[in-house]
Amino acid sequence: MSAATPQAAPLPLWRDGLDSLRRGLHWLDGANPFFMLGGFVVAEWAVTLGVALTVRHNGWLYYQGGDELWHYVTAWVITQGHLPHTSVGYAWAIVLMPFALFGGGNLVSPLPFIVLLNVLVLMPVALLAAYGIGQRIGGRLFGYWCSALWILVPLFGIWYTDAGYHQRFTELLVPQSLGLTAMSDFPSLVASIVAAYFTVRAIQDDDTWDSLYAGLFAAVAIGIKPSNAPLLVGIGLALLWTRRARSIAYFVAGIAPGIVALAIWKARGEGNLPVLRSGAPGAHAAPVLAGFHLHQYIHPSWHFFTMELHDIDQHFWSVRVLEWAAIAGFIGLLRRSRPIGLLFGGWFFSMLAIKWTSPDHGTIADSDLLRQSIPTIPAALLLIAGILLLFPGLPQRLPRADRRPWGTHRIRVGVAAALVTLFAVVPAALSALPRLSDSDTISYYTQTGASLSAPFAVDSSWHTSASASHGAVRLSWHRLHPLGGTMDYVLLRAPASQPVVCDVTGGGAQCRLNAQVAGAIHGTTFVDHPPAGKWTYRISGSASWINQPDAGNIFVAGTPATVTVR
């Protein structure tokens, strides 16, 4: 009889799985990045659509914090030929100007187009920048890892909250982080991650164009929201570590036009530079440089910081896991590249030091602190991605990035010129417009206690019909039909002797209606019973994500109607 043929022992199950994983990773590494990234973009759009259909909303209107009105009304007032009080940065207002020009003073009208700009244009840009940073750190596979995290982290955040905070997180924060609002947080995020991408390129290649573009996009981020300054901490630490004077010089050259434009914008619109003690024209350089008072923005409180961490622990699964992830990811990035670790670690931790230690930036309980942290999501995501680099030997085995310039010389020059024109020359030129005065009746505020509401525009074609009889005032108006959602109506009543009070501080006037809310309704008729006297009524259109008349901001107001009640 012949001897039996020996049989090979089967591989252990874990070895078989490991081999399959290696083959899969090898296939991914060799796949066409164009198709892979296209799939990631479609996946993110699908996630966004799922959130958009699931979260409570009113048409295209999701929860917004009110800041969107500051930017939009600023844009609308500029289209009317005036410079308003420039309480906000210029960059997002400039982007919104075409929408305000064709959509009018009511933000709800062009809101669908603003959301589509965010989702269809800015969202893919941010995703591609996340991939680009990852690819620069550790090759295609690490770039895909960063892209996957970019899509999954918001969903992970929903799962990570407890039952009591789940609704607040999903309805108040997730739509804003996905660009489903007209708030400035999402475009800030996009500008910041693009600036970070070019900073990574500048760190690795010492290319002057990359340094210049890092400065240009950092200026856009600061121009949208000056509170994005922590980004500059990370970029500054990274460039200083490399000790490349040429890269630093070109970064400064890129950011300088936008910063100068912001200074002109603030000086003209507010009457002074907020960061200085005195914005008086003609001040000498030495007093100006000595006049920085950053303490008005930074009020560090260790007690407040620990209380917010306690609230994170109360409303999320574990604060310790988040703390570990941030520190571990920072160490992982440092293992791969010191300057890249300093870029994202410096950006993220300086944001915590500035915003999370000061009560002026909101709290976890009201969710405003998390909202104001949205522009720092790219830094947090890269720290999470860096955890993978803690595996022994992995940072050394990852491929190095190819040093390839992007675009032709003509394209690089053209894009840089366009950015400087749009976000430096244009705002500086618009700052020369006549300031909004107390005699202009195109935008107002209301006041509750010591705080002003967000501004709202005046629609001169929207009139209120008012008649008084037997101590009652009957009011009626026509219904508004904006594309973005259903409007409700708030009746404002003020003494006819002083319906408007204006504050002029050297910049654009801030005029507030000296009014009380007489009623908030869905309909188009209302009967009021005021005391005897002469009264001025003004109808205003409000809208909220939950479609309740008393829950939303005022977006637009009509012309006044005055009646006498006997």
C-alpha positions as CSV (number, residue, x, y, z in Angstrom):
1,M,0.0,0.0,0.0
2,S,1.2,3.5,-0.8
3,A,1.8,5.9,2.0
4,A,-0.9,8.5,2.6
5,T,-0.3,11.9,1.2
6,P,0.3,14.4,4.1
7,Q,-2.3,17.1,4.4
8,A,-1.3,20.7,5.2
9,A,-2.7,21.9,8.5
10,P,-5.4,24.6,8.0
11,L,-4.4,28.1,8.9
12,P,-5.8,29.5,12.1
13,L,-8.9,31.6,11.6
14,W,-7.1,34.8,12.7
15,R,-4.3,34.3,10.2
16,D,-6.8,33.8,7.5
17,G,-8.6,37.0,8.5
18,L,-5.3,38.9,8.7
19,D,-4.4,37.7,5.2
20,S,-7.7,38.9,3.8
21,L,-7.2,42.3,5.5
22,R,-3.8,42.6,3.9
23,R,-5.2,41.8,0.5
24,G,-8.0,44.3,1.0
25,L,-5.6,47.0,2.0
26,H,-3.3,46.2,-0.9
27,W,-6.3,46.5,-3.3
28,L,-7.3,49.8,-1.7
29,D,-3.8,51.2,-2.0
30,G,-3.8,50.4,-5.7
31,A,-7.3,51.5,-6.5
32,N,-7.9,54.7,-8.4
33,P,-8.1,57.6,-5.8
34,F,-10.6,59.4,-8.1
35,F,-13.2,56.7,-7.7
36,M,-12.5,56.1,-4.1
37,L,-12.8,59.8,-3.2
38,G,-15.9,60.0,-5.4
39,G,-17.4,57.2,-3.3
40,F,-16.5,59.1,-0.1
41,V,-18.2,62.3,-1.3
42,V,-21.4,60.4,-2.3
43,A,-21.3,58.6,1.1
44,E,-21.1,61.9,3.0
45,W,-23.9,63.4,0.9
46,A,-26.0,60.3,1.8
47,V,-25.3,60.8,5.5
48,T,-26.2,64.5,5.2
49,L,-29.4,63.6,3.4
50,G,-30.3,61.1,6.1
51,V,-29.7,63.7,8.8
52,A,-31.6,66.3,6.9
53,L,-34.7,64.1,6.6
54,T,-34.5,62.8,10.1
55,V,-33.9,65.9,12.2
56,R,-36.8,68.3,12.9
57,H,-36.9,71.2,10.5
58,N,-39.2,73.7,8.8
59,G,-38.6,73.4,5.1
60,W,-34.9,74.2,4.7
61,L,-34.7,75.8,8.1
62,Y,-32.8,73.9,10.8
63,Y,-31.8,75.2,14.2
64,Q,-29.5,78.2,13.9
65,G,-28.0,80.1,16.7
66,G,-28.8,83.6,15.3
67,D,-25.3,84.5,14.0
68,E,-26.4,83.8,10.5
69,L,-28.6,86.9,10.6
70,W,-25.6,89.1,11.5
71,H,-23.7,87.9,8.4
72,Y,-26.7,88.0,6.1
73,V,-28.1,91.4,7.1
74,T,-24.6,92.8,6.8
75,A,-24.5,91.5,3.3
76,W,-27.9,92.9,2.5
77,V,-27.2,96.3,3.9
78,I,-24.0,96.5,1.8
79,T,-26.1,95.7,-1.3
80,Q,-28.2,98.7,-0.4
81,G,-25.1,100.9,-0.5
82,H,-24.4,101.3,3.2
83,L,-21.8,99.9,5.6
84,P,-23.5,98.6,8.7
85,H,-22.1,98.1,12.2
86,T,-19.5,95.4,11.5
87,S,-20.0,93.2,14.6
88,V,-18.9,90.2,12.5
89,G,-16.2,89.4,10.1
90,Y,-16.4,90.2,6.4
91,A,-15.6,87.0,4.5
92,W,-18.9,85.1,4.9
93,A,-20.9,88.3,4.4
94,I,-19.1,88.8,1.0
95,V,-20.0,85.3,0.0
96,L,-23.6,85.9,0.9
97,M,-23.8,89.2,-1.0
98,P,-25.1,87.6,-4.3
99,F,-27.7,85.7,-2.4
100,A,-28.8,88.9,-0.6
101,L,-28.8,90.9,-3.9
102,F,-31.2,88.5,-5.6
103,G,-33.0,87.0,-2.6
104,G,-33.8,90.3,-0.8
105,G,-33.6,91.1,2.9
106,N,-35.3,87.9,4.1
107,L,-32.7,85.2,4.6
108,V,-35.3,82.4,4.4
109,S,-35.8,83.2,0.7
110,P,-32.3,82.3,-0.6
111,L,-31.6,79.8,2.3
112,P,-32.0,76.7,0.0
113,F,-29.3,78.0,-2.3
114,I,-26.9,78.8,0.6
115,V,-27.4,75.2,2.0
116,L,-26.7,73.8,-1.4
117,L,-23.5,75.8,-1.7
118,N,-22.4,74.4,1.7
119,V,-23.3,70.8,0.9
120,L,-22.5,70.5,-2.8
121,V,-19.4,72.7,-3.0
122,L,-17.8,73.3,0.4
123,M,-18.4,69.9,1.9
124,P,-16.5,68.0,-0.8
125,V,-13.7,70.6,-0.5
126,A,-13.4,69.8,3.2
127,L,-13.4,66.1,2.6
128,L,-10.7,66.3,-0.1
129,A,-8.6,68.4,2.2
130,A,-9.0,65.8,5.0
131,Y,-7.8,63.1,2.5
132,G,-5.0,65.3,1.3
133,I,-3.7,65.8,4.9
134,G,-3.9,62.1,5.6
135,Q,-2.2,61.2,2.3
136,R,0.6,63.6,3.1
137,I,1.0,62.1,6.6
138,G,1.0,58.4,5.6
139,G,0.0,57.7,2.1
140,R,-3.3,56.8,0.4
141,L,-4.5,54.3,3.0
142,F,-4.0,56.9,5.8
143,G,-5.8,59.4,3.6
144,Y,-8.7,57.0,3.3
145,W,-8.7,56.5,7.0
146,C,-9.0,60.3,7.6
147,S,-11.7,60.5,5.0
148,A,-13.7,57.7,6.6
149,L,-13.4,59.4,10.0
150,W,-14.5,62.7,8.5
151,I,-17.8,61.0,7.5
152,L,-18.3,58.8,10.6
153,V,-17.3,61.0,13.5
154,P,-20.6,63.0,13.4
155,L,-22.5,59.7,13.5
156,F,-20.3,58.4,16.3
157,G,-21.0,61.6,18.2
158,I,-24.8,60.9,18.0
159,W,-24.2,57.4,19.5
160,Y,-21.8,58.8,22.1
161,T,-24.4,61.0,23.8
162,D,-26.7,59.9,26.5
163,A,-30.5,59.8,26.2
164,G,-30.9,63.2,27.9
165,Y,-28.6,65.0,25.5
166,H,-29.2,63.0,22.4
167,Q,-32.0,65.3,21.0
168,R,-30.0,68.5,21.7
169,F,-26.9,67.1,20.0
170,T,-28.7,65.8,16.9
171,E,-31.0,68.8,16.4
172,L,-28.8,71.7,17.5
173,L,-25.3,70.6,16.5
174,V,-25.2,68.0,13.8
175,P,-27.1,70.0,11.1
176,Q,-24.7,72.9,11.7
177,S,-21.6,70.7,11.5
178,L,-22.9,69.3,8.1
179,G,-23.6,72.8,6.6
180,L,-27.4,72.6,6.7
181,T,-27.6,76.2,7.9
182,A,-26.4,79.6,6.9
183,M,-24.2,79.9,10.0
184,S,-20.6,80.9,9.6
185,D,-19.3,77.9,11.5
186,F,-19.2,75.4,8.6
187,P,-17.5,77.7,6.1
188,S,-15.0,78.5,8.9
189,L,-14.3,74.8,9.2
190,V,-13.7,74.5,5.5
191,A,-11.4,77.4,5.2
192,S,-9.5,76.2,8.3
193,I,-8.9,72.6,7.0
194,V,-7.8,73.9,3.6
195,A,-5.3,76.2,5.4
196,A,-4.1,73.2,7.4
197,Y,-3.7,71.2,4.3
198,F,-1.4,73.8,2.6
199,T,0.5,74.1,5.9
200,V,1.2,70.4,5.9
201,R,2.5,70.7,2.3
202,A,4.6,73.7,3.3
203,I,6.1,71.8,6.2
204,Q,7.1,68.9,4.0
205,D,8.1,70.6,0.8
206,D,9.2,74.1,1.8
207,D,7.3,75.3,-1.2
208,T,6.6,79.0,-1.3
209,W,3.2,78.6,-3.0
210,D,2.0,76.2,-0.4
211,S,3.1,78.7,2.4
212,L,1.4,81.5,0.5
213,Y,-1.9,79.6,0.2
214,A,-1.8,78.5,3.8
215,G,-1.7,82.2,4.7
216,L,-4.5,83.1,2.2
217,F,-6.9,80.5,3.5
218,A,-6.0,81.2,7.2
219,A,-6.9,84.8,6.4
220,V,-10.3,83.7,5.0
221,A,-10.9,81.7,8.2
222,I,-10.1,84.7,10.3
223,G,-12.1,86.9,8.0
224,I,-15.2,84.7,8.5
225,K,-14.8,84.5,12.3
226,P,-11.9,86.3,14.1
227,S,-12.4,83.7,16.9
228,N,-10.7,81.2,14.6
229,A,-7.4,82.6,15.8
230,P,-6.4,79.2,17.5
231,L,-5.7,78.0,14.0
232,L,-2.8,80.5,13.8
233,V,-1.4,79.0,17.0
234,G,-1.1,75.6,15.4
235,I,0.3,76.9,12.1
236,G,2.7,79.2,13.9
237,L,4.1,76.4,16.1
238,A,4.5,74.1,13.0
239,L,6.3,76.6,10.9
240,L,8.5,77.8,13.7
241,W,9.6,74.1,14.4
242,T,10.7,73.7,10.8
243,R,12.8,76.9,11.1
244,R,12.2,77.7,7.5
245,A,12.4,81.5,7.2
246,R,11.2,81.4,3.6
247,S,8.0,79.5,4.4
248,I,7.2,81.7,7.4
249,A,7.7,84.8,5.2
250,Y,5.4,83.6,2.5
251,F,2.8,82.6,5.0
252,V,2.9,86.1,6.5
253,A,2.6,87.6,3.0
254,G,-0.5,85.4,2.4
255,I,-2.3,86.3,5.6
256,A,-1.4,90.0,5.7
257,P,-3.9,91.3,3.1
258,G,-6.8,89.6,4.8
259,I,-5.8,90.8,8.3
260,V,-5.3,94.4,7.0
261,A,-8.8,94.2,5.3
262,L,-10.3,93.0,8.6
263,A,-8.7,95.9,10.5
264,I,-10.1,98.4,8.0
265,W,-13.5,96.6,8.1
266,K,-13.7,96.8,11.9
267,A,-12.3,100.3,12.2
268,R,-14.8,101.7,9.8
269,G,-17.8,99.7,10.8
270,E,-17.3,99.8,14.5
271,G,-15.5,103.1,14.8
272,N,-12.4,101.5,16.3
273,L,-10.4,98.3,16.4
274,P,-11.9,96.0,19.1
275,V,-8.5,94.4,19.8
276,L,-7.0,97.9,20.7
277,R,-7.9,100.1,23.7
278,S,-8.1,103.1,21.4
279,G,-9.0,103.0,17.7
280,A,-8.7,106.7,17.3
281,P,-7.3,107.7,13.9
282,G,-3.8,109.0,13.8
283,A,-2.7,107.1,16.9
284,H,1.1,106.6,17.0
285,A,2.5,103.1,16.5
286,A,3.9,102.7,20.0
287,P,0.6,103.4,21.8
288,V,-1.3,101.2,19.4
289,L,1.1,98.2,19.9
290,A,0.9,98.7,23.6
291,G,-2.8,98.9,23.5
292,F,-3.7,95.3,22.8
293,H,-6.1,94.1,25.4
294,L,-6.7,90.5,24.6
295,H,-8.0,89.9,28.1
296,Q,-11.4,91.1,26.8
297,Y,-11.6,87.9,24.8
298,I,-9.8,85.5,27.2
299,H,-11.0,85.0,30.7
300,P,-9.4,81.7,31.8
301,S,-11.1,79.9,34.7
302,W,-10.0,76.5,35.7
303,H,-13.2,76.0,37.7
304,F,-15.3,76.7,34.6
305,F,-13.2,74.3,32.5
306,T,-13.5,71.5,35.0
307,M,-17.3,72.1,35.2
308,E,-17.6,71.8,31.5
309,L,-15.6,68.6,31.5
310,H,-18.0,67.4,34.2
311,D,-20.9,68.2,32.0
312,I,-19.3,66.3,29.1
313,D,-19.0,63.3,31.5
314,Q,-22.7,63.8,32.4
315,H,-24.1,64.0,28.9
316,F,-21.6,61.8,27.0
317,W,-20.5,58.2,27.4
318,S,-17.1,59.0,29.0
319,V,-15.0,62.1,29.2
320,R,-11.9,60.1,30.0
321,V,-12.0,58.3,26.6
322,L,-12.2,61.7,24.9
323,E,-9.3,63.0,26.9
324,W,-7.3,59.9,26.2
325,A,-8.1,60.1,22.4
326,A,-6.9,63.7,22.2
327,I,-3.6,63.1,24.1
328,A,-2.9,59.7,22.5
329,G,-3.6,61.1,19.0
330,F,-1.3,64.1,19.7
331,I,1.5,61.7,20.7
332,G,0.8,59.6,17.6
333,L,1.1,62.5,15.3
334,L,4.3,63.6,17.0
335,R,5.8,60.2,16.4
336,R,5.2,60.6,12.7
337,S,6.1,64.3,12.4
338,R,6.9,66.8,15.1
339,P,5.6,69.9,13.1
340,I,2.4,68.1,12.0
341,G,1.7,67.1,15.6
342,L,2.3,70.7,16.7
343,L,0.0,72.0,13.9
344,F,-3.1,70.0,15.0
345,G,-2.2,69.7,18.7
346,G,-1.5,73.4,19.0
347,W,-4.7,74.3,17.1
348,F,-6.9,72.0,19.2
349,F,-5.5,72.6,22.6
350,S,-5.2,76.4,22.2
351,M,-8.9,76.4,21.3
352,L,-9.6,74.5,24.5
353,A,-7.5,77.0,26.4
354,I,-9.3,80.0,24.9
355,K,-12.9,78.9,24.5
356,W,-13.4,76.1,27.1
357,T,-12.0,78.1,30.0
358,S,-14.2,81.2,29.5
359,P,-17.9,81.5,30.3
360,D,-18.3,84.1,27.5
361,H,-18.3,81.3,24.9
362,G,-21.3,79.4,26.1
363,T,-21.6,76.1,28.0
364,I,-22.1,72.4,27.3
365,A,-25.5,72.6,28.9
366,D,-26.8,75.1,26.3
367,S,-24.7,73.4,23.5
368,D,-23.3,76.8,22.4
369,L,-19.8,75.9,23.5
370,L,-19.8,72.8,21.2
371,R,-21.2,74.9,18.4
372,Q,-18.4,77.4,18.7
373,S,-16.0,74.6,18.6
374,I,-17.2,73.3,15.2
375,P,-14.4,75.1,13.2
376,T,-11.9,73.1,15.2
377,I,-13.4,69.7,14.1
378,P,-10.5,69.1,11.6
379,A,-7.9,69.3,14.4
380,A,-9.9,66.9,16.6
381,L,-10.4,64.5,13.7
382,L,-6.7,64.4,12.9
383,L,-5.9,63.8,16.5
384,I,-8.3,60.8,16.5
385,A,-6.7,59.6,13.2
386,G,-3.3,59.9,14.9
387,I,-4.2,57.2,17.4
388,L,-3.4,54.7,14.7
389,L,0.2,55.9,14.7
390,L,0.8,54.6,18.2
391,F,1.1,51.0,16.8
392,P,4.8,50.0,17.2
393,G,6.8,50.5,13.9
394,L,3.8,51.9,11.9
395,P,5.0,55.5,11.6
396,Q,8.3,54.3,10.2
397,R,6.6,51.9,7.7
398,L,4.2,54.4,6.2
399,P,5.2,55.9,2.8
400,R,6.5,59.4,2.4
401,A,4.5,61.9,0.4
402,D,5.5,62.7,-3.1
403,R,6.7,66.3,-3.5
404,R,4.5,67.3,-6.5
405,P,3.3,70.8,-7.1
406,W,-0.4,71.2,-7.7
407,G,-1.7,72.9,-10.8
408,T,0.2,75.0,-13.3
409,H,1.9,78.2,-12.5
410,R,-0.8,80.2,-14.2
411,I,-3.5,78.4,-12.2
412,R,-1.7,79.1,-8.9
413,V,-1.2,82.8,-9.7
414,G,-4.9,83.1,-10.8
415,V,-6.4,81.5,-7.7
416,A,-4.1,83.5,-5.4
417,A,-5.1,86.7,-7.2
418,A,-8.8,85.8,-7.0
419,L,-8.5,85.1,-3.2
420,V,-6.7,88.4,-2.6
421,T,-9.2,90.3,-4.6
422,L,-12.3,88.7,-3.1
423,F,-11.2,88.6,0.5
424,A,-8.9,91.6,0.8
425,V,-9.4,94.2,-1.9
426,V,-13.3,93.9,-2.0
427,P,-13.8,94.2,1.8
428,A,-11.4,97.1,2.0
429,A,-13.3,98.8,-0.8
430,L,-16.7,98.1,0.7
431,S,-15.4,99.6,4.0
432,A,-15.4,103.0,2.2
433,L,-19.2,102.9,1.7
434,P,-21.2,105.5,3.7
435,R,-21.9,104.2,7.2
436,L,-25.4,103.3,8.1
437,S,-26.9,106.3,9.9
438,D,-29.7,106.8,12.3
439,S,-31.8,108.2,9.5
440,D,-31.6,105.0,7.5
441,T,-34.6,102.6,7.9
442,I,-33.4,99.5,6.2
443,S,-32.4,97.3,9.2
444,Y,-33.2,97.2,12.9
445,Y,-32.7,95.2,16.1
446,T,-34.9,94.6,19.1
447,Q,-33.7,94.6,22.7
448,T,-34.4,92.3,25.6
449,G,-32.8,93.6,28.8
450,A,-29.3,94.6,28.0
451,S,-28.8,92.4,24.9
452,L,-29.6,93.1,21.3
453,S,-31.3,90.7,19.1
454,A,-29.8,89.7,15.8
455,P,-30.4,92.4,13.1
456,F,-33.2,92.0,10.6
457,A,-33.9,93.8,7.3
458,V,-36.9,96.0,6.5
459,D,-39.0,95.2,3.5
460,S,-40.4,98.5,2.2
461,S,-43.0,96.7,0.1
462,W,-44.6,94.8,3.0
463,H,-47.3,96.9,4.7
464,T,-49.5,96.5,7.7
465,S,-53.2,97.7,7.5
466,A,-54.2,99.0,10.9
467,S,-57.5,100.6,12.1
468,A,-58.6,101.5,15.6
469,S,-62.2,101.2,16.9
470,H,-63.7,101.0,20.4
471,G,-60.3,100.6,22.1
472,A,-59.2,97.8,19.7
473,V,-56.7,97.8,16.9
474,R,-57.3,95.5,14.0
475,L,-54.3,94.6,11.9
476,S,-53.8,92.6,8.8
477,W,-51.0,91.9,6.3
478,H,-50.2,89.6,3.4
479,R,-48.5,86.3,3.9
480,L,-44.9,85.8,3.0
481,H,-43.9,82.8,0.8
482,P,-40.1,82.4,0.9
483,L,-38.6,79.3,-0.6
484,G,-36.8,78.2,2.5
485,G,-39.7,77.6,4.9
486,T,-42.9,78.7,6.5
487,M,-43.0,82.1,8.1
488,D,-44.8,83.1,11.3
489,Y,-45.6,86.6,12.3
490,V,-44.7,88.8,15.3
491,L,-46.5,92.1,16.0
492,L,-44.3,94.8,17.4
493,R,-46.0,97.7,19.2
494,A,-44.2,100.9,20.2
495,P,-45.2,104.4,21.4
496,A,-45.5,106.6,18.4
497,S,-43.4,109.3,20.1
498,Q,-40.2,107.2,20.0
499,P,-40.6,104.0,17.9
500,V,-36.8,103.9,17.1
501,V,-33.7,104.4,19.3
502,C,-30.3,104.5,17.6
503,D,-26.8,104.1,19.0
504,V,-24.1,105.7,16.9
505,T,-20.6,105.0,18.2
506,G,-18.5,106.3,15.3
507,G,-19.3,103.3,13.2
508,G,-22.5,102.1,11.5
509,A,-25.6,102.9,13.5
510,Q,-27.4,100.3,15.5
511,C,-31.0,101.2,15.5
512,R,-33.4,99.2,17.7
513,L,-37.2,99.2,17.7
514,N,-38.4,100.5,21.1
515,A,-41.2,97.9,20.9
516,Q,-43.0,95.3,22.8
517,V,-44.3,92.0,21.3
518,A,-48.1,92.4,21.0
519,G,-48.6,88.9,19.6
520,A,-47.0,86.0,17.7
521,I,-49.3,84.0,15.4
522,H,-49.4,81.8,12.3
523,G,-52.2,83.9,10.7
524,T,-52.4,87.2,8.9
525,T,-54.9,89.1,11.1
526,F,-54.6,90.2,14.7
527,V,-56.7,92.3,17.2
528,D,-54.8,94.2,19.9
529,H,-56.1,96.0,22.9
530,P,-53.5,98.6,23.9
531,P,-53.9,101.4,26.4
532,A,-55.2,104.7,25.1
533,G,-52.7,106.7,23.1
534,K,-50.9,106.9,19.8
535,W,-49.1,103.6,18.8
536,T,-46.9,102.5,16.0
537,Y,-47.3,98.9,14.8
538,R,-44.9,96.9,12.7
539,I,-45.4,93.4,11.4
540,S,-42.3,91.2,11.3
541,G,-41.7,87.7,9.9
542,S,-40.2,85.1,12.1
543,A,-39.3,81.5,11.4
544,S,-38.1,78.6,13.5
545,W,-36.9,75.0,12.9
546,I,-39.9,73.8,15.0
547,N,-42.4,76.1,13.3
548,Q,-43.6,77.9,16.4
549,P,-44.4,81.6,16.2
550,D,-42.6,82.5,19.4
551,A,-39.6,80.3,19.0
552,G,-37.7,81.8,16.1
553,N,-35.7,84.9,15.2
554,I,-37.2,87.8,13.4
555,F,-35.9,87.7,9.8
556,V,-37.7,90.7,8.2
557,A,-40.0,93.5,9.2
558,G,-42.5,95.6,7.3
559,T,-43.2,99.3,7.2
560,P,-44.8,100.9,10.3
561,A,-48.5,101.8,10.7
562,T,-49.6,104.4,13.3
563,V,-53.0,104.5,14.9
564,T,-54.6,106.4,17.8
565,V,-56.5,104.5,20.4
566,R,-59.1,106.5,22.4
